[in-house]
Amino acid sequence: MRIALFLPHVGVFGGVRRFIELGNVWARGGHSVALYQPGGTAPDWLSFAGRAAGLEAARSEPSDLALCADAATFDAFLAHPASARLYYCVIEGDANLDRAARTPGMRLAANSGTLRRHVAARTGRPVIDGIGGINVEQFHPDAAQRGAVPRVLVNGRRSRAKKGTDLILRALSPLAGRAAPFEIVLFDTVSEQNRQDPRDGARLPPNARFVLGPTQGELVALYQSSCLFVAAERKAGWCNTALEAMAAGCAVVCTRSGTTDFARDGMNALVTLRHPWFLRRAIARALSDQALRERLSAAGPATAAEWTWERLGRKLLDQLEAR
């Protein structure tokens, strides 16, 4: 098959990773994959096995299947000659979803069970199962990376309030003087698509620091070296970071947003409410109970193995062919 992927950019974002990773799966399976984005270049932070080009090139290069997930490239996506089109909803409240649903012949997919049900209710249309996504060859455990002082890892993208970074910091701050010594590391990338420096205005506990612009290898090492990852998202589609942490053998405290498909409270994660008090209680419990952390950590890689990009790539094409 000739498969076309449309992206607004190739910066370090979860939705971008989704299309790149799926493109890689399909390219390895023998399909011809083209990635169209305004800059016309392939990503420099994650290897892409297909071909990259600008949006204008898409007008004269037909495909058997075209995928889009955003409003910015939707017009180019529609102008592209494709036998089949799939709009892949990856965020709750997608403002472009109604337009996509009204487009004749358009098929819809969603990246989580919760979002799939939401999209079906909102549009009254069948929604393809696009749930999943993790690279277990990249994200895997390495206990030797851990130091003597326990590390708590947090997605530091403060420019997007729904990530819950400041909420987590409020939950963690009172623990700094009460619990046994631990450190807090927050990671983020400052780029053209995310210009805000997350350190500006951040109320950091004394045991907290930022790591900005980690490479993919450095990101994996951060997960591997941490004993606990905390996620407090809201209106998420698929919480990439929580599953990446699980895959790397890191215990997880999370909210239900973006994690309901894979996080099971007390089995492979501590799932709690999105409020500093509840987050603090779950974090304190995990930090004070090494046996609990180790049990959650051990369950993570097996959970991640159920949601690989390879499985998702096959699942998507199987459903499209069935229709």
Stockholm file with secondary structure:
# STOCKHOLM 1.0

chainA/1-323         MRIALFLPHVGVFGGVRRFIELGNVWARGGHSVALYQPGGTAPDWLSFAGRAAGLEAARSEPSDLALCADAATFDAFLAHPASARLYYCVIEGDANLDRAARTPGMRLAANSGTLRRHVAARTGRPVIDGIGGINVEQFHPDAAQRGAVPRVLVNGRRSRAKKGTDLILRALSPLAGRAAPFEIVLFDTVSEQNRQDPRDGARLPPNARFVLGPTQGELVALYQSSCLFVAAERKAGWCNTALEAMAAGCAVVCTRSGTTDFARDGMNALVTLRHPWFLRRAIARALSDQALRERLSAAGPATAAEWTWERLGRKLLDQLEAR
#=GR chainA/1-323 SS CEEEEECSCCSSCHHHHHHHHHHHHHHHTTCEEEEECTTCCCCSSSCCCSEEECTGGGGGSCEEEEEECCSTTHHHHHHSCEEEEEEEECSTTCTTHHHHHHSTTEEEEESSHHHHHHHHHHHCSCEEECCCCCCTTTSCCCGGGCCSSCEEEEECCTTSGGGCHHHHHHHHGGGTTTSSCCEEEEEECCBTTBCSCTTTTCCCCTTEEEEESCCHHHHHHHHHHCSEEEECCSSCSCCHHHHHHHHTTCEEEECSTTTTTTCCBTTTBEECCSSHHHHHHHHHHHHHCHHHHHHHHHHHHHHHHTTCHHHHHHHHHHHHHHC
#=GC SS_cons         CEEEEECSCCSSCHHHHHHHHHHHHHHHTTCEEEEECTTCCCCSSSCCCSEEECTGGGGGSCEEEEEECCSTTHHHHHHSCEEEEEEEECSTTCTTHHHHHHSTTEEEEESSHHHHHHHHHHHCSCEEECCCCCCTTTSCCCGGGCCSSCEEEEECCTTSGGGCHHHHHHHHGGGTTTSSCCEEEEEECCBTTBCSCTTTTCCCCTTEEEEESCCHHHHHHHHHHCSEEEECCSSCSCCHHHHHHHHTTCEEEECSTTTTTTCCBTTTBEECCSSHHHHHHHHHHHHHCHHHHHHHHHHHHHHHHTTCHHHHHHHHHHHHHHC
//
